[in-house]
Amino acid sequence: MTFHDLALISSAALLGPLLAAPGRWRVPMLVGEIAAGVALGNTGLRALHPGEETFAFLADIGFALVMFVAGTHVPVRDRRLWHSIGPGALRAVAVGFVAVPLGWVVAAAFDTGHAGLYAVLIASSSAALILPLTDSMPASDPNLLELLPQVAVADTACIVALPLLIEPERAMSAAGGALAVVLAAAAIGFGLNATDRTGLRDRVIRFSERRHYALGLRISLLALFALAALSRQTKVSIMLAGFSLGIAVATVGQPRRVAQQLFALTEGFFGPLFFVWIGASLDLRAFGTHPKYVLLGLALGASAVLAHAVMRLTKQNVGFATIAAAQLGVPIAAVTLGTQRHTLLPGEPAAMLLGALVTIVAATVATAVTARKGGEVGEVRRPEPHPSRVM
């Protein structure tokens, strides 16, 4: 990889903000970044080569950072979540049960053999997308109070289950590796809480701010890369390393300064590079030779919306049920893992992203309808720094 390649990637990444800028479109930035990668990668001009070692490694760093930031957005410290965790968690479980037969039907209809994987995709929600989407809703709205734990439980459970389903033949070893990564992240969380209670964390942060050392950022990256190394050693996806560390940090809260630094590092370079790499890795020409994958993508998206909409039977507002179907991290993780492990059929990665796009469109429409009924709701955007604690 050369500076010419980096300049090309950085230029391509600007398509994300350009498409997201018009508020009436409500297009998430990653859509433009993936589209730019498609145009420059395997589908289009082939000016970018996703198999190039340095490009792929930088994309892995971006993947870990994106999942880390997503994990920090799970509102584990929000008392609203804990007070409503019962109904929300039960709905997440119920969606999972509905997703199983839907995943089997879709896999059988398209003869892919990935029923379990499809069930996880259908059941998933995206905290990183849904939290900003509902940011301007009244905090006391009971529908929102029950939505938060539903999304948190679904997001966490699906991210843990996904690596086990990508390579089912090594599910036991993958489960052991996943347990090691989760326990290591939990140990980091306990350590953070201990330093927080003793005041050591505050003293380090103030010292760092006075000296401009950025110790919070350095320590966060050290923890992330150490967990990523453990993931590689145990042959587990770095997705789990990033997300579990993000949740561990969310339990104690992240200083605003560190949150902003991580957000800038992720959203300014590594995140866009990762999404451009995803787009460059896709070969949408498979849609031409195998048009059924367009239908597969539409079926996955429609099934996800349907599985969540069924929760209307539990008296959940249909608008909030549709918003809960919005998925982002899990489909992207499935595409990344499936591409790296070569376990997906040609056209399946593009179909999964198409399905995710269907859920985002449905959630956007549901948000607009809910806004007209109950007040204005924030636009769909990539999440900004949202630390649990401000310093």
N, C-alpha and C positions, 0 to 999 in steps of 0.2 A: 504494500500500500504506500502511496506517495502523497505529498501535500496537494497534488492535483486532485487525487481522489477525495481527500478530505474537503477541499474547496467545493467539489462537485456535490458531495453529500450535504454539506452545509447549505449550499444553494437549493438543493432539492428539498431540504427540511423547511425552507421558508414557505413552501406551498401550504403547509399546515396552518400557520397563522393567517395567511392570505384568504384561505377558504373559511376559517373560523371567524374572521373579523366582522363580516356582516351579521349583525345580531338576528336578523329575520331568518337566516339559514339555519342557525344553531348546529353547525357542523363541528364535531370534535376535531381537535388539531391532528390527532393521529390518522384520521382518514386521509387528509392531504399528504401526510408524510408517507403513508403506505402507498398511496397512488403514485407519488413521485418515484418511489422505489420500484414499483411495477413498471413504470415507463422507462427506467434506466437499467433494469435488471434482466432477469431471464425471459420475461415476457416481451419486453420492448427492445431498446437499443443495445442492451448487453454491455453498456459502458461500465457498470458496476458488477463485480464478481463476488457473490455472497460466499462462495467456497474459499476465497482467499483467507489465509490463516489469520492475519492481523485484523482484517475486517470482521471476521467471525468472532475473534476474541474481544474486540471492542464492543461488539453487539452483545456478547455475554455480560460484560460489565454493565451495559445499559439495561439489560434484562434484569439483572440483580438489583440495580438501583430503582428501576420502575416498580418492581414488586416490593421493595423496601418502603418506598414512598406510599404505595397503596396500603401496605400493612399499617403504617403510622396513621392512616385515615380511618381505620376501624375504631369507632368511638367507645373503646373499652372502659374509659373513665367517666363516660356520660351516665349520670344517674338515671336519665330517662330510659336508657337501654336496659339497665338492670331491673327497673321497676316493671318493664313490659317484656322481659325476656321470655316469660312463659308462653304467651300467645304467639310471639314472633318466632321463637324456636320451633314450636309445634307446627307452624305454617311452613317453615323451611323443611322440616321433616316430611310433611304432607306433600309438598311439591316434589321432594325426592321420590316418594312412592309413586306419584303420578308420572314422573319422568321415566321410570324404569320401563313400563310397557310402551310408552311413546318412543323411547330410544330403540327398543326391540323392533317396533313396527317400521321405523325409518331405516334401520340397518337391514331388515329383511327386504324392504321395498327396493333398496338400491344395492343389495347384495355386497355389502362391504365387510360384514363380520365385526363391526365396531359398535355393537349395541351398548355395551357398558360405557364406552367413551361418549357416545351420543347422549346417554342418560345424564352423565355428569355435566355435559355442556347445557343440556336443556334445564337442569336444576339450578345452574349457577346464577349468581347475581354479582354485580360489581360495585363494591363499596366505593372504589375510587371514582366511579362515574355517578353513582346515585347520590352520594353525599353532597357534591356540589349542585346536582340537579335540584335537590330539595332544600338547599341552603336557606332560601328566603321564605320557606313555609313557616307558619306559626308554630313555635316550639311546643305549644300546648296541644296541638292537634292530635287526638288519640290515634288517628290513622298513621301519622308519622311516628308516634311513639312505639307502635307495634312494628312498623316497617324497619326501623333501625336494627333491632336484634335479628329479625328475619334475614336481612341482608348480610349482617356480620357472620351469622352461623353458616349460611349457605356459602358465602365467599370462602370462609376458612375451611369448611368440610370438603368442598370441591377441589380446592388447591391441594389439600393433603391427598385426596383420592386420585387425582389426575395422574401422577407419575406411576402409580400402581397399575393403572389401566392401560397406559401407553405400552408397557412391556409386561403383560400378565405372566409370562413364563418365568420372570424373576421377581414376582410379587413379594415373596417372603424376604429375600435379601433387600429389596427396595424398601419394604416395611421396616426392616432393622435399621437401614441407613436413615430413613425418614425419622425414626424415633431418636436416633443419635443427634440429628440436626435439631429437632424440636427441643430435646433436653438441653443441648448446648445453648440454644436461644433462651430457654427458660432460666438457665443459670446466669446468663447475661442480664436478664430482666431482674432476677433476685439481687444481683450485684448492684444494678442501678438503683433499685429501691433502697438497698442498704446504705449506699453513699448519699442518697437523697435524705434519708432519715437523720444521718449524722451531720449533715450540712457540708460534707466534703465536696459534693457535686457543685454546690453553689459557689464554694470558694474557688474551685478549679475554673469554673465558668467566668467568674469575675476577674481572676488572675489572667486568664486567656484574653479577655476583652481589653484589659489594660495594656497588655503586651502585644496585642494583635497577633496571637499565635494560632488562632483557629483550632484550638485543641479539641473542641467538641466535634468539629468536622473530621479531624484526623482520627480521633478515637472511634467515631461512627464508621468510617471507612475501614479501619483496622478490624473492627468486629465483623463487618459485612464480608470483607475479603477472607477472614479466617473461617467464617461459616461456609463461604463459597468453596474454599479449599477442602473443608470437611465434606461438603457435598460431593465434590469431584472424587475425593478419596473413597467415599462409600457408594459412589455411582448413583447419587440422587440428584435431581434437578436443582440448579441454583435458584430456581423459582421459589422453592420451599425455604431455602436459606434466607432470601431477601424478605419474603412475606412474614416468616416467623420472627425474624429480628425486628421488623417493623412493628409487629404486635407487642413484642417485649418492650420496645421503646415507648409505645403508646400507653403501656400500663403505668409508667411513671411520668410521662409527659416530656415533650421535647422543647428545650429553650427556643424562643422565636428566632434568635440569631442563627442557631444551628439548622433549624428547619428551613430558613431562607437560603442558607448556603447549600444545603443538600438539594433544595428545589432548583436553585440556579444551576448547579452542576448537572442534575438530571435532565431538567427541561431545556437547558441551554445547549447541551451537546449530546450526552450519552443516550438520553431518551429518544430524541429525534433520529440519531444514528441507528438505534435499535429498530425503530419502526421503518426507516428506509431500508434496512437490511431485510426485515420481514417482507416488505413489498418486492425487493429485488430477488428474494428466494422463491417467490411464487411464480408459477408458470401458468398463466391464465389461458395459454393456447390450448391447454387441456380442455377448456370449455368448448372449444371448436371441435375437437375430436371426440369429446365425451360430453355432449350438452346436458346429459342427465345430472351433472354435478351442479349446474345452475339450479335445477329443481331440488337437489339435495340441500343446497344452502337455504333456499326458501322454506323447505320442509323443516330444517333445523330451527330456523328463526320462528316460524309459525308455531312449532311444537313448544318452544320455550315460552312464548306468549300465552299459548293455550294452557300449559301446565300451571302457570302462575295465575291466570285468569280464573281457573277452577276454584281458587281460594275464595271466590265470591260466595261459595257455598258455606264458608266459615264466617260470613258477614264482613269480609274485607272489602273496602271500597274498590270498585273495579279499576279506577284510575291508579290507585296506589299499587294494586296487584300488577298492573301492566308496567308501572315504573320498576317494580321489583324484578321484572324479567330482563332488564337491561344488563347485558353482559359485556365484558371487555377483557379483563385479565386472564380468565380461564381459557377462552378461545385462542387468545394470542399465545398463551403458554402451551396449549395443545398443538398449535401450528409449529411453534419453536421446537418443542420436544419431538414431535412426529417427524419434522424435517431433519433434525439432527440424528434421530435413531433410524430414519428411513422405514418407518412403520406405517405410513399413510399411503393411500393410493394416489395416483396422479389426479389432480383436481380436487382432492379432499381438503387440502389446506385452504385453497381459495373458497371452497364451499363453506368451511367453518367461519371464515371471516365475513362472508356474505350473510350467513345466519346471524352473526353478531350485529352486523349493520341493520338487519331487519328489526332486531330487538331495540336497538338504539333509536331507530325511526319511530317505532311504536311507543317507546317511553317518552320521546320528545313530544309526540302528539298528545299522549296522555297528560304530560306536564302542562301543555298549553290549555287543554280542556279543564284540568284541575285549577289552573291559574284563573281562568275566566269565572269559575264557580266560587273559588275561595281566596282570591287575591293573587297578586303577581308572584311568579316563581322565578328563581334565577335561571339564567341561560345555561345550556350545556357547554361546559368548558373543562379543560383539563384541570384537576384540582390544584389550588394554590396552597401555600404552606398553611397547615391547619393544626398547629401544635395544641396539645391538651393543656399546656401551661405556658404562660407568658412571663418572660423575665426581662 
